[in-house]
Amino acid sequence: MYEVFGNFDSAEELNARAAELMEAGDTDNIRTLAKENGIPEYFAERFLSGESKEFTDWMNAAVGKLDVEADHHEDKYVPAHPVADYLKSLCTEEPFARRVRRRTKNMEGCMEYIEKRTGELVRKGTNHVPDLTVFRWARNYFLEEGDGKC
């Protein structure tokens, strides 16, 4: 995950890197950049053909990050994909999508936070944590300031 280009902090950073690659004529790496960041191939092709001046937008940059990171997460107690799907639904709002794209926040940290909170409740005797509670924790994780730890 993020082996070639690293983790970008924003759609603007992704667009700048794609523009650099385009200027260098490096079309293969534009496709690699898209794949590594979960940007749909269609977006990369539109950018390469000149049909779109932008490689991605803030919403797709965030949704792509969630997809890539959920795919790489090893589920323990809570599956990552339903949490990521919920978070993707919140990415229609620009401020939230921009928070998701931040380098300091990621699905791994989010899932660790959820599993820690779930474990605390289980130790207190709770048999089931409602999905909406888990989703609220996930949303709050991405809205918290700081280094990715809530």
Residue pairs with C-beta under 8 A, 6 or more apart in sequence:
1 36
1 68
1 69
1 72
2 36
2 37
2 68
3 36
4 29
4 32
4 33
4 36
5 17
5 32
5 33
5 36
5 37
7 103
7 106
8 14
8 17
8 37
8 61
8 101
8 103
9 101
9 102
9 103
10 58
10 61
10 98
10 101
10 102
11 56
11 57
11 58
11 60
11 61
11 62
11 101
14 33
14 37
14 39
14 55
14 56
14 61
15 54
15 55
15 56
17 33
18 30
18 33
18 47
18 55
18 56
19 55
21 27
21 29
21 30
21 33
22 30
22 47
22 48
27 48
30 44
30 47
30 48
30 55
31 41
31 44
31 48
33 39
33 44
33 55
34 40
34 41
34 43
34 44
34 55
34 56
35 41
36 68
37 56
37 61
37 64
37 65
37 68
38 63
38 64
38 65
38 66
38 67
38 68
39 55
39 56
39 60
39 61
39 64
40 60
40 64
43 52
43 55
43 56
43 60
44 55
46 52
47 53
47 54
47 55
56 64
58 94
58 97
58 98
58 101
59 91
59 92
59 94
59 97
61 97
61 101
62 88
62 91
62 96
62 97
62 98
62 100
62 101
63 88
63 91
63 97
65 100
65 101
65 106
66 84
66 87
66 88
66 91
66 100
66 107
67 84
67 88
69 80
69 84
69 106
69 107
69 108
70 80
70 81
70 83
70 84
70 107
72 107
72 108
73 80
73 107
73 108
73 111
75 111
76 111
76 115
77 115
77 118
77 119
78 111
78 114
78 115
78 118
78 134
80 107
80 111
82 131
83 107
83 110
83 111
83 114
83 134
83 135
83 138
84 107
86 135
86 138
86 139
87 100
87 110
87 138
87 139
87 142
90 96
90 97
90 139
91 97
91 100
96 139
96 142
96 143
99 105
99 142
99 143
100 142
104 146
104 147
104 148
105 141
105 142
105 148
106 148
109 141
109 148
109 149
110 138
110 141
110 142
113 137
113 141
113 149
113 150
114 134
114 137
114 138
114 141
117 129
117 137
118 129
118 134
121 129
122 129
140 150
141 150
144 150
